[in-house]
C-alpha cells in the first residue's frame, strides 16, 4: 500500500506561498483542518489538504469570502474535478481577453515610439479587447430620458484627450486600490473599502453627472447584474466587482443613503 505523504505547516506555507499564521487561522475557523497531528501535537497535512488549500486560494482570487468558501467546499455536492475545470475555463477566458488588451497596448506604445508608422497603421488595433459600442444603444435606450444621461453627454462633449487620460488614470487608481484592499483580506464594509467606494462615487459625480449615494448603490446593483460591467471591472483583479459593489452599498448605508 502506498504510504501517504504528509507535510508540516512550515512546508505547506513554503509550498503554497502563504503564511503559517494564515494556515493556523484556516484551521481555527474550520476552513482547512489538517488530517493529522504528530505525537507532539504539530499539524500534519496530506496531499488532499493541499488540494483543498489550492481551492481556497483560487476562490479567494475570485473574491469569495472565507465563509462562502468553507460552505462551498463542505457541500456534499462539491465536485473538485468539475470545480477545477470550470475555474480553468474562466481563467482561460480572462487570459485571452488580457492577451488581446496587451496586444492593443503594444500597438499604442509602438505608435508613441515611432510616429512615422501612424499613417499606415490600422487604428482599430489599439481597441482590440475593448468593445464600448455594445453598450451605447442600450445605454441610450435605458437612460437617454434621464437628467443624468443628458448631463453626462453635455459634459463629455467638451472633454479633450488629456481629460480622458486623466479620467482613465483616476479610475485605474481607484480600482487598483480596491483590489489591493480585497487582496489584503479587508471586508467590503471596512472604513478603507468604503472610503475607496466614496472616491469612486465622487469621480462619477465630478466627471459625468451628479451621483447621489442612492444612485451609486443602484449602479453597484447593475455592475453585478450585467456580466459586461463585471468583465470590465474585473480586468483590474478577479472578484473585484462583488467586492466593490458591496463596498459601494456599505458606503451608501454609512451616509444614510
Buried (B, 14 or more C-beta within 10 A) or exposed (E): EEEEEBBBBEEBBEEBEBEBEBBEBBBEEEBBEBEEEEEEEEBBBBEEBBEBBBBBBBBBBBBBBBEEBBEBBEEEEEEEEEBBEEBEEEBEEBEEBEEBBEBBEEBBEBBEEEEEEEEEBEEEBBBBBEEEEEEEEEEEEEBEEEEBBEEBEEBBEEEEEEEEEEBEEBBEEBBBBBBEBBBEEBBBBBEBBBBBBBBBBBBBBEBBBEBBBEBBBBBBEEBBEBEEBBEBBBBBBBBBBBBBBBBBBBBBEBBEB
